[in-house]
Amino acid sequence: MFYEYRQYWLRPGMRDRWVQLMHERIVPFQKSHGMQVVGCFTVEDDPDAFVWIRRFESEAQREQQYDAVYKSAEWTEKIKPSIDEMLLREKMKVTRIVPTSQYQGTSNLDS
């Protein structure tokens, strides 16, 4: 199991529209294709930053879900154009993170 810690920077003034797009279109669409979205976050001291985290059970699962989402006509024709209006892709950073052994298999830090 691993997580993707995704850091995005948006064009100035776009964060509210971005958050709305994430909650209304992106996250529901990705979840409908099996992706596990752990959470979405704004950055307190940066009005143009956004962070979200996804969880994958394996690399094979990630590849399958990436194909299902990012190669779909719904994504390429309807969702991606809105993303491209707001997101500064050149600043985007995706980091794979792996839970320590104590938290493998759980998403609850209080366990």
C-alpha positions in Angstrom: 0.0 0.0 0.0 1.1 3.6 -0.7 -0.3 7.0 -0.9 0.1 9.9 -3.4 0.7 13.2 -1.8 -0.3 15.7 -4.5 0.7 19.3 -4.3 -0.9 21.7 -6.7 -0.6 25.4 -7.3 -3.4 27.3 -9.0 -3.6 30.4 -11.1 -4.1 33.4 -8.7 -7.7 33.7 -7.5 -8.8 30.3 -8.7 -8.7 28.3 -5.4 -12.5 28.6 -4.7 -13.4 27.4 -8.2 -10.8 24.7 -7.9 -12.2 23.4 -4.6 -15.7 23.4 -6.1 -14.4 21.4 -9.2 -12.6 18.9 -7.0 -15.7 18.3 -4.8 -18.3 18.3 -7.5 -16.5 16.6 -10.4 -13.0 15.3 -9.9 -13.3 13.4 -6.7 -16.7 11.8 -7.5 -15.4 10.8 -11.0 -12.2 9.3 -9.7 -14.1 7.5 -6.9 -16.5 6.1 -9.4 -13.4 4.4 -11.0 -12.3 2.9 -7.7 -9.8 5.5 -6.6 -9.5 6.1 -2.8 -9.3 9.8 -2.0 -8.1 10.2 1.6 -8.5 14.0 1.8 -8.4 17.4 0.1 -6.7 20.4 1.8 -6.1 24.1 1.3 -2.9 25.6 2.6 -3.4 28.1 5.3 -0.7 30.5 4.3 -0.8 30.1 0.5 -4.0 31.1 -1.3 -2.9 29.4 -4.5 -1.9 26.0 -3.0 -4.0 22.8 -2.8 -3.0 19.4 -1.5 -4.8 16.1 -1.8 -4.0 12.5 -1.0 -5.0 9.3 -2.7 -4.4 5.7 -1.5 -3.5 2.7 -3.6 -3.2 -1.0 -2.6 -0.6 -1.7 -5.3 1.2 -0.4 -8.3 -1.0 -2.6 -10.5 -4.1 -1.1 -9.0 -2.8 2.4 -9.5 -2.0 1.7 -13.2 -5.4 0.3 -13.8 -7.2 3.2 -12.1 -5.0 5.8 -13.9 -5.9 4.2 -17.2 -9.6 4.1 -16.3 -9.7 7.7 -15.3 -7.1 9.6 -17.4 -7.8 7.8 -20.7 -11.5 8.1 -20.5 -13.4 10.5 -22.8 -15.2 12.0 -19.8 -11.8 13.0 -18.4 -10.1 14.2 -21.6 -13.1 16.0 -23.1 -15.1 17.3 -20.1 -13.0 17.5 -17.0 -9.4 18.1 -18.1 -10.2 21.4 -20.0 -11.5 23.0 -16.7 -8.5 21.7 -14.9 -6.2 23.3 -17.5 -7.8 26.7 -17.0 -6.9 26.7 -13.3 -3.9 24.5 -12.6 -0.2 25.4 -13.0 0.9 21.9 -14.1 4.5 22.9 -14.3 4.5 23.5 -10.5 2.6 20.3 -9.7 4.4 17.8 -7.4 3.4 14.2 -6.7 5.1 12.4 -4.0 4.6 8.7 -3.1 4.5 8.1 0.6 4.4 4.8 2.4 3.0 4.4 5.9 5.4 3.2 8.6 4.9 -0.4 9.7 2.8 0.6 12.7 0.2 2.1 10.3 0.3 -0.3 7.4 -3.2 -1.4 6.4 -4.9 1.4 8.4 -5.9 4.9 7.7 -6.7 5.6 11.3 -3.7 7.1 13.2 -5.4 6.5 16.5 -5.1 2.7 16.1 
